[in-house]
Amino acid sequence: MADKDENQIAFMQAEIQYALKTITSGLLINGGAAVAVLTILGSFVEAKVAINCFFLWSLKFFAAGVFASAASSGFSYISQYYYHLDYVGMEKKKVADGWKYGAIGAIAVGFICFIIGVCFASYAFSLVKI
């Protein structure tokens, strides 16, 4: 029985590490993309190049991706709290699973926002006339 508990704990720790890396990736790619767009917009302003609205839309999607990734981190924390309550016998697995799926959905939204933001930025660059 002890081996089963040890394996379950090891699997849970591995799951937490993968979730942490995924959330960190979502924050980094969206945050980095937002900084890149802001840098480009700043250089366009200095060079007096017209800025089209698609750059702003890409920035909005990158910001939404950062928010969704951060929300995923919060949802993961709450999920772990309820898993702990379930572990000590309070029957909270369904609640914990709900928060876990919310965290998965939020990080998926974060990555989708990144993809949409990249599409908007790409289209915005195609319209730039220097």
N, CA, C and O of each residue as an XYZ file, in Angstrom:
520
protein
N       0.818     -1.197      0.000
C       0.000      0.000      0.000
C       0.860      1.257      0.000
O       0.518      2.256     -0.633
N       1.981      1.197      0.717
C       2.871      2.357      0.798
C       3.448      2.691     -0.577
O       3.616      3.862     -0.918
N       3.751      1.648     -1.372
C       4.285      1.895     -2.712
C       3.286      2.648     -3.577
O       3.654      3.531     -4.352
N       2.006      2.281     -3.431
C       0.968      2.956     -4.213
C       0.873      4.436     -3.818
O       0.759      5.297     -4.690
N       0.920      4.737     -2.525
C       0.878      6.129     -2.068
C       2.098      6.895     -2.541
O       1.986      8.047     -2.961
N       3.274      6.260     -2.476
C       4.495      6.919     -2.936
C       4.438      7.203     -4.432
O       4.856      8.271     -4.878
N       3.922      6.256     -5.207
C       3.779      6.468     -6.649
C       2.794      7.591     -6.943
O       3.028      8.417     -7.825
N       1.693      7.616     -6.200
C       0.693      8.669     -6.401
C       1.286     10.038     -6.088
O       1.027     11.004     -6.805
N       2.070     10.128     -5.037
C       2.716     11.393     -4.676
C       3.726     11.790     -5.750
O       3.811     12.963     -6.113
N       4.487     10.834     -6.259
C       5.472     11.122     -7.312
C       4.773     11.609     -8.581
O       5.233     12.558     -9.217
N       3.666     10.964     -8.950
C       2.915     11.394    -10.129
C       2.339     12.793     -9.933
O       2.348     13.601    -10.861
N       1.840     13.084     -8.735
C       1.286     14.405     -8.437
C       2.379     15.470     -8.519
O       2.149     16.553     -9.058
N       3.555     15.174     -7.994
C       4.661     16.123     -8.066
C       5.075     16.373     -9.507
O       5.357     17.510     -9.885
N       5.114     15.323    -10.311
C       5.460     15.479    -11.723
C       4.403     16.314    -12.443
O       4.738     17.166    -13.266
N       3.139     16.072    -12.137
C       2.048     16.838    -12.743
C       2.164     18.315    -12.375
O       1.951     19.184    -13.220
N       2.494     18.598    -11.139
C       2.652     19.985    -10.699
C       3.810     20.644    -11.438
O       3.702     21.799    -11.851
N       4.915     19.925    -11.609
C       6.070     20.498    -12.323
C       5.739     20.791    -13.785
O       6.126     21.835    -14.308
N       5.026     19.878    -14.448
C       4.620     20.124    -15.834
C       3.674     21.314    -15.920
O       3.792     22.140    -16.826
N       2.750     21.404    -14.993
C       1.814     22.534    -14.989
C       2.565     23.842    -14.783
O       2.279     24.839    -15.447
N       3.517     23.839    -13.871
C       4.306     25.045    -13.613
C       5.076     25.484    -14.853
O       5.124     26.672    -15.171
N       5.673     24.532    -15.545
C       6.415     24.859    -16.771
C       5.482     25.371    -17.862
O       5.843     26.286    -18.603
N       4.303     24.802    -17.969
C       3.345     25.244    -18.979
C       2.856     26.657    -18.684
O       2.773     27.487    -19.589
N       2.536     26.932    -17.436
C       2.080     28.267    -17.046
C       3.187     29.284    -17.275
O       2.937     30.371    -17.796
N       4.416     28.935    -16.885
C       5.548     29.829    -17.101
C       5.748     30.107    -18.585
O       6.024     31.242    -18.974
N       5.612     29.080    -19.413
C       5.746     29.270    -20.861
C       4.693     30.227    -21.392
O       4.991     31.106    -22.200
N       3.460     30.052    -20.934
C       2.389     30.950    -21.379
C       2.648     32.388    -20.992
O       2.423     33.300    -21.788
N       3.121     32.596    -19.773
C       3.440     33.959    -19.328
C       4.596     34.542    -20.132
O       4.545     35.701    -20.546
N       5.635     33.745    -20.354
C       6.820     34.254    -21.047
C       6.552     34.576    -22.514
O       6.964     35.630    -22.998
N       5.871     33.687    -23.224
C       5.684     33.964    -24.655
C       4.743     35.143    -24.874
O       4.988     35.971    -25.751
N       3.679     35.230    -24.097
C       2.757     36.352    -24.258
C       3.374     37.654    -23.764
O       3.236     38.690    -24.414
N       4.049     37.613    -22.628
C       4.701     38.810    -22.109
C       5.814     39.287    -23.026
O       5.946     40.485    -23.276
N       6.609     38.360    -23.525
C       7.679     38.715    -24.462
C       7.143     39.297    -25.755
O       7.700     40.252    -26.295
N       6.070     38.724    -26.244
C       5.465     39.239    -27.470
C       4.904     40.644    -27.256
O       5.034     41.506    -28.125
N       4.284     40.872    -26.106
C       3.752     42.212    -25.808
C       4.873     43.234    -25.739
O       4.738     44.339    -26.264
N       5.975     42.878    -25.100
C       7.123     43.792    -25.023
C       7.681     44.058    -26.416
O       8.037     45.192    -26.737
N       7.758     43.023    -27.243
C       8.262     43.201    -28.609
C       7.369     44.150    -29.408
O       7.869     45.030    -30.108
N       6.057     43.974    -29.307
C       5.134     44.856    -30.031
C       5.268     46.293    -29.522
O       5.273     47.232    -30.319
N       5.375     46.471    -28.223
C       5.540     47.822    -27.672
C       6.845     48.457    -28.151
O       6.875     49.652    -28.445
N       7.911     47.684    -28.234
C       9.191     48.192    -28.727
C       9.081     48.631    -30.185
O       9.581     49.687    -30.571
N       8.424     47.809    -30.975
C       8.239     48.144    -32.393
C       7.381     49.391    -32.539
O       7.692     50.270    -33.342
N       6.298     49.471    -31.762
C       5.444     50.658    -31.829
C       6.220     51.912    -31.434
O       6.032     52.972    -32.030
N       7.076     51.797    -30.449
C       7.902     52.934    -30.046
C       8.838     53.381    -31.149
O       9.016     54.580    -31.367
N       9.438     52.432    -31.844
C      10.335     52.805    -32.945
C       9.550     53.396    -34.116
O      10.051     54.275    -34.817
N       8.324     52.918    -34.329
C       7.492     53.496    -35.384
C       7.133     54.944    -35.058
O       7.125     55.798    -35.945
N       6.839     55.219    -33.804
C       6.495     56.579    -33.394
C       7.693     57.502    -33.629
O       7.536     58.611    -34.140
N       8.892     57.039    -33.253
C      10.090     57.851    -33.465
C      10.342     58.110    -34.944
O      10.752     59.208    -35.319
N      10.103     57.111    -35.785
C      10.344     57.241    -37.223
C       9.151     57.848    -37.954
O       9.176     57.990    -39.176
N       8.118     58.201    -37.218
C       6.898     58.788    -37.781
C       6.256     57.885    -38.844
O       5.780     58.349    -39.880
N       6.262     56.586    -38.549
C       5.590     55.612    -39.408
C       4.174     55.440    -38.876
O       3.967     55.343    -37.666
N       3.214     55.404    -39.770
C       1.813     55.248    -39.360
C       1.621     53.882    -38.695
O       2.094     52.858    -39.189
N       0.927     53.898    -37.584
C       0.644     52.662    -36.840
C      -0.785     52.244    -37.155
O      -1.724     53.018    -36.969
N      -0.941     51.006    -37.638
C      -2.304     50.531    -37.915
C      -2.883     49.840    -36.687
O      -2.157     49.442    -35.776
N      -4.178     49.711    -36.685
C      -4.879     49.188    -35.505
C      -4.582     47.721    -35.232
O      -4.837     47.237    -34.129
N      -4.051     47.010    -36.210
C      -3.795     45.585    -36.001
C      -2.654     45.349    -35.020
O      -2.626     44.323    -34.342
N      -1.706     46.294    -34.936
C      -0.684     46.183    -33.895
C      -1.324     46.269    -32.514
O      -0.948     45.541    -31.595
N      -2.286     47.161    -32.383
C      -2.949     47.323    -31.092
C      -3.778     46.091    -30.743
O      -3.832     45.680    -29.584
N      -4.420     45.508    -31.748
C      -5.175     44.278    -31.490
C      -4.244     43.148    -31.071
O      -4.575     42.369    -30.178
N      -3.079     43.054    -31.711
C      -2.134     41.999    -31.308
C      -1.695     42.214    -29.867
O      -1.577     41.261    -29.096
N      -1.455     43.468    -29.510
C      -1.058     43.780    -28.135
C      -2.163     43.390    -27.147
O      -1.880     42.871    -26.067
N      -3.412     43.639    -27.518
C      -4.529     43.266    -26.646
C      -4.598     41.753    -26.446
O      -4.863     41.287    -25.338
N      -4.362     40.987    -27.507
C      -4.411     39.529    -27.377
C      -3.231     39.012    -26.557
O      -3.389     38.073    -25.777
N      -2.048     39.614    -26.724
C      -0.911     39.196    -25.905
C      -1.172     39.508    -24.435
O      -0.848     38.705    -23.561
N      -1.756     40.671    -24.163
C      -2.085     41.024    -22.775
C      -3.134     40.058    -22.210
O      -3.041     39.645    -21.054
N      -4.118     39.704    -23.017
C      -5.127     38.734    -22.573
C      -4.477     37.376    -22.316
O      -4.876     36.662    -21.396
N      -3.487     37.019    -23.116
C      -2.764     35.765    -22.906
C      -1.995     35.761    -21.597
O      -1.946     34.749    -20.899
N      -1.392     36.902    -21.266
C      -0.697     37.024    -19.979
C      -1.708     36.872    -18.842
O      -1.455     36.154    -17.874
N      -2.845     37.545    -18.962
C      -3.875     37.449    -17.918
C      -4.373     36.019    -17.767
O      -4.508     35.521    -16.649
N      -4.649     35.353    -18.891
C      -5.164     33.977    -18.822
C      -4.124     33.045    -18.198
O      -4.473     32.153    -17.424
N      -2.860     33.248    -18.530
C      -1.803     32.415    -17.949
C      -1.682     32.653    -16.447
O      -1.505     31.709    -15.676
N      -1.776     33.909    -16.038
C      -1.720     34.221    -14.616
C      -2.941     33.643    -13.892
O      -2.817     33.131    -12.779
N      -4.103     33.723    -14.512
C      -5.310     33.140    -13.925
C      -5.147     31.631    -13.776
O      -5.590     31.044    -12.788
N      -4.513     31.014    -14.755
C      -4.260     29.581    -14.684
C      -3.410     29.234    -13.468
O      -3.627     28.210    -12.819
N      -2.452     30.087    -13.168
C      -1.627     29.867    -11.978
C      -2.479     29.918    -10.711
O      -2.322     29.081     -9.822
N      -3.367     30.882    -10.627
C      -4.256     30.985     -9.473
C      -5.199     29.802     -9.371
O      -5.423     29.269     -8.284
N      -5.750     29.392    -10.502
C      -6.650     28.237    -10.506
C      -5.900     26.975    -10.062
O      -6.454     26.139     -9.349
N      -4.656     26.847    -10.480
C      -3.848     25.686    -10.081
C      -3.636     25.669     -8.577
O      -3.713     24.619     -7.940
N      -3.371     26.833     -8.020
C      -3.178     26.924     -6.566
C      -4.449     26.473     -5.829
O      -4.385     25.684     -4.887
N      -5.580     26.979     -6.267
C      -6.845     26.620     -5.617
C      -7.117     25.123     -5.775
O      -7.588     24.465     -4.847
N      -6.812     24.597     -6.964
C      -6.986     23.169     -7.206
C      -6.148     22.340     -6.236
O      -6.631     21.361     -5.667
N      -4.895     22.737     -6.053
C      -4.026     21.999     -5.134
C      -4.534     22.071     -3.697
O      -4.428     21.107     -2.938
N      -5.085     23.220     -3.340
C      -5.662     23.370     -1.996
C      -6.791     22.356     -1.781
O      -6.855     21.695     -0.745
N      -7.678     22.242     -2.772
C      -8.786     21.300     -2.629
C      -8.326     19.846     -2.714
O      -8.911     18.974     -2.072
N      -7.275     19.575     -3.505
C      -6.728     18.215     -3.507
C      -6.165     17.871     -2.129
O      -6.297     16.741     -1.657
N      -5.539     18.851     -1.497
C      -5.036     18.612     -0.139
C      -6.196     18.311      0.814
O      -6.110     17.389      1.625
N      -7.281     19.087      0.717
C      -8.443     18.821      1.571
C      -9.003     17.431      1.312
O      -9.428     16.743      2.240
N      -9.001     17.019      0.047
C      -9.467     15.671     -0.283
C      -8.542     14.621      0.317
O      -8.997     13.585      0.802
N      -7.253     14.892      0.283
C      -6.266     13.947      0.822
C      -6.448     13.724      2.322
O      -6.253     12.617      2.825
N      -6.826     14.793      3.028
C      -7.023     14.641      4.474
C      -8.434     14.165      4.819
O      -8.798     14.117      5.994
N      -9.232     13.811      3.806
C     -10.504     13.166      4.057
C     -11.743     14.036      3.975
O     -12.791     13.655      4.497
N     -11.656     15.193      3.335
C     -12.812     16.084      3.292
C     -13.637     15.954      2.008
O     -14.549     16.751      1.787
N     -13.338     14.970      1.161
C     -14.132     14.685     -0.043
C     -14.293     15.913     -0.947
O     -15.413     16.358     -1.199
N     -13.190     16.449     -1.425
C     -13.223     17.651     -2.273
C     -12.644     17.393     -3.665
O     -12.255     18.338     -4.351
N     -12.581     16.137     -4.090
C     -11.960     15.818     -5.377
C     -12.699     16.447     -6.549
O     -12.063     16.935     -7.483
N     -14.019     16.445     -6.519
C     -14.774     17.038     -7.636
C     -14.516     18.534     -7.744
O     -14.377     19.071     -8.843
N     -14.453     19.199     -6.603
C     -14.156     20.638     -6.614
C     -12.745     20.868     -7.127
O     -12.510     21.770     -7.932
N     -11.803     20.050     -6.660
C     -10.411     20.171     -7.098
C     -10.292     19.932     -8.601
O      -9.570     20.646     -9.297
N     -11.007     18.922     -9.093
C     -10.979     18.641    -10.532
C     -11.539     19.812    -11.334
O     -11.018     20.143    -12.400
N     -12.597     20.438    -10.825
C     -13.167     21.598    -11.519
C     -12.159     22.727    -11.646
O     -12.023     23.325    -12.713
N     -11.449     23.021    -10.560
C     -10.421     24.071    -10.619
C      -9.266     23.661    -11.523
O      -8.688     24.497    -12.218
N      -8.929     22.373    -11.514
C      -7.848     21.889    -12.390
C      -8.229     22.074    -13.855
O      -7.414     22.531    -14.657
N      -9.456     21.723    -14.203
C      -9.886     21.887    -15.590
C     -10.004     23.372    -15.955
O      -9.771     23.755    -17.102
N     -10.362     24.193    -14.983
C     -10.357     25.639    -15.213
C      -8.955     26.147    -15.511
O      -8.769     26.994    -16.385
N      -7.966     25.628    -14.783
C      -6.571     26.017    -15.027
C      -6.114     25.567    -16.400
O      -5.427     26.309    -17.102
N      -6.488     24.360    -16.786
C      -6.123     23.853    -18.115
C      -6.777     24.707    -19.196
O      -6.142     25.055    -20.192
N      -8.046     25.041    -18.993
C      -8.743     25.891    -19.966
C      -8.129     27.271    -20.055
O      -8.000     27.825    -21.147
N      -7.748     27.836    -18.917
C      -7.158     29.182    -18.920
C      -5.824     29.196    -19.643
O      -5.546     30.125    -20.401
N      -4.997     28.191    -19.426
C      -3.707     28.179    -20.122
C      -3.905     27.924    -21.607
O      -3.145     28.436    -22.429
N      -4.916     27.139    -21.960
C      -5.222     26.947    -23.384
C      -5.658     28.267    -24.010
O      -5.259     28.580    -25.132
N      -6.464     29.036    -23.303
C      -6.870     30.360    -23.786
C      -5.639     31.251    -23.950
O      -5.549     32.011    -24.915
N      -4.695     31.163    -23.016
C      -3.471     31.946    -23.116
C      -2.696     31.638    -24.382
O      -2.218     32.549    -25.057
N      -2.565     30.354    -24.710
C      -1.843     29.985    -25.927
C      -2.624     30.358    -27.187
O      -2.031     30.742    -28.195
N      -3.945     30.246    -27.131
C      -4.766     30.661    -28.273
C      -4.637     32.166    -28.484
O      -4.548     32.625    -29.622
N      -4.625     32.929    -27.406
C      -4.427     34.387    -27.513
C      -3.088     34.699    -28.161
O      -2.987     35.636    -28.953
N      -2.060     33.923    -27.834
C      -0.751     34.143    -28.455
C      -0.830     33.919    -29.958
O      -0.319     34.725    -30.736
N      -1.463     32.837    -30.364
C      -1.568     32.531    -31.795
C      -2.342     33.634    -32.520
O      -1.928     34.076    -33.591
N      -3.451     34.076    -31.951
C      -4.239     35.144    -32.578
C      -3.435     36.443    -32.604
O      -3.461     37.165    -33.600
N      -2.727     36.744    -31.524
C      -1.892     37.938    -31.478
C      -0.813     37.923    -32.542
O      -0.540     38.947    -33.168
N      -0.198     36.769    -32.751
C       0.818     36.638    -33.798
C       0.192     36.873    -35.175
O       0.802     37.517    -36.028
N      -1.009     36.361    -35.395
C      -1.690     36.572    -36.682
C      -1.965     38.057    -36.916
O      -1.735     38.568    -38.012
N      -2.458     38.750    -35.882
C      -2.699     40.183    -36.008
C      -1.400     40.947    -36.255
O      -1.361     41.848    -37.093
N      -0.348     40.595    -35.539
C       0.936     41.284    -35.714
C       1.491     41.037    -37.110
O       2.024     41.951    -37.741
N       1.371     39.824    -37.586
C       1.851     39.498    -38.928
C       1.108     40.317    -39.987
O       1.714     40.870    -40.904
N      -0.205     40.379    -39.839
C      -0.990     41.173    -40.786
C      -0.642     42.654    -40.663
O      -0.577     43.359    -41.669
N      -0.422     43.122    -39.456
C      -0.065     44.525    -39.247
C       1.243     44.859    -39.950
O       1.373     45.920    -40.561
N       2.212     43.950    -39.861
C       3.492     44.181    -40.554
C       3.326     44.216    -42.063
O       4.042     44.945    -42.750
N       2.396     43.441    -42.579
C       2.201     43.440    -44.037
C       1.624     44.752    -44.526
O       1.745     45.075    -45.708
N       0.997     45.518    -43.641
C       0.412     46.799    -44.029
C       1.349     47.996    -43.832
O       1.045     49.109    -44.261
N       2.481     47.756    -43.184
C       3.406     48.859    -42.893
C       4.069     49.330    -44.178
O       4.584     48.543    -44.973
N       4.035     50.654    -44.349
C       4.698     51.260    -45.508
C       5.790     52.191    -44.982
O       5.517     53.197    -44.327
N       7.027     51.826    -45.287
C       8.147     52.644    -44.797
C       8.691     53.505    -45.918
O       9.636     54.265    -45.709
